[in-house]
Amino acid sequence: MVEKNVESGTGAEGGAPSERDLERRRRIRRGIMATLVGGTFWGLNGTVSKWLMDTYAIDPLWLVCLRELAACWLFLAAAAVTSRGREQLAGVWRSPRDLLAILGVSLGAILFSQVAYLEAIDWTNSATATIMQSLGMVLVLAYVCLKMRRRPRRREALGVVLALAGTYLVATGGNPGQLSLPPQGLFWGLACAGAAACLSILPAAPMAKWGNFTVNGLAFLFSGIILTAVYRPWEHMPALDGVAVAVLAACVVVGTFGAYALYLQGVKDAGSMRASLLGTIEPVTATVATVVWLGTSFSPADILGFVLIIAMVYLTA
């Protein structure tokens, strides 16, 4: 009853809301706005990345190296702003076990998600890649059910059915005899879903102990160093002009650091369920930007598939 009164703007006894209630509502509104802006940044970043890769022949792995090695310092700097963050940055280095866990995050979540997402964009488009990425919620649901030893609820089971139907429509265009996506695009799109699930599961425990910015900063740093050592981006330098450099800087500052920072703030202020639902603005933004900016067209089967997958997010969140 108290919760209902708070939402309707009255206190527990029908009077004016308390200062605590008002502060809670302000925090939720701030979290909603942060989540919407962060999700929009993510959706736009995918479309911008596709334009960069097509226009300047940038290899997806080169772009991953740049984004990770540049954004990691922004995360670490944000962590160092507060005394609590500085304590976490110093303390984590004295815990080899936690550093190993963060290394696992860097490989299983950050590196995997960055590579899979950009490869999927390269082979398809940002809208399709982002929609396929949303399928990760089905894998998260499977993980939760196994961990809690329970069966999916009715709405969750319906969400899985919608996700499978949506994936079928996006992959085949409604024609079971052919693939409307290239096989590589379908592979990397499904890899995006797996990476999104890892990104939702693996960082939870380290971030609860060491903070979002510390864990993300170190995970981006470790991931960038490992990929750079293997890929050697200096051997794959694209020919860039001033416009490309400016857009790349925006991808790092706004599309990577800004999107992560705002979305994490939204999860903290508005709650994970609200953030999951509001986060569906990312595929919507990516689809609109892909159509308006890049001129990509989608068939009715594609659009229906997108709608079914987004509906799955609402049912399983």
Secondary structure as GFF3:
##gff-version 3
##sequence-region A 1 317
A	DSSP	alpha_helix	2	8	.	.	.	ID=ss1
A	DSSP	alpha_helix	19	56	.	.	.	ID=ss2
A	DSSP	alpha_helix	60	80	.	.	.	ID=ss3
A	DSSP	alpha_helix	83	92	.	.	.	ID=ss4
A	DSSP	alpha_helix	96	105	.	.	.	ID=ss5
A	DSSP	pi_helix	106	111	.	.	.	ID=ss6
A	DSSP	alpha_helix	112	123	.	.	.	ID=ss7
A	DSSP	alpha_helix	126	133	.	.	.	ID=ss8
A	DSSP	alpha_helix	136	148	.	.	.	ID=ss9
A	DSSP	alpha_helix	154	172	.	.	.	ID=ss10
A	DSSP	alpha_helix	183	201	.	.	.	ID=ss11
A	DSSP	alpha_helix	204	210	.	.	.	ID=ss12
A	DSSP	alpha_helix	212	231	.	.	.	ID=ss13
A	DSSP	three_ten_helix	233	236	.	.	.	ID=ss14
A	DSSP	alpha_helix	242	250	.	.	.	ID=ss15
A	DSSP	pi_helix	251	258	.	.	.	ID=ss16
A	DSSP	alpha_helix	259	270	.	.	.	ID=ss17
A	DSSP	alpha_helix	272	278	.	.	.	ID=ss18
A	DSSP	alpha_helix	281	292	.	.	.	ID=ss19
A	DSSP	alpha_helix	300	316	.	.	.	ID=ss20
###
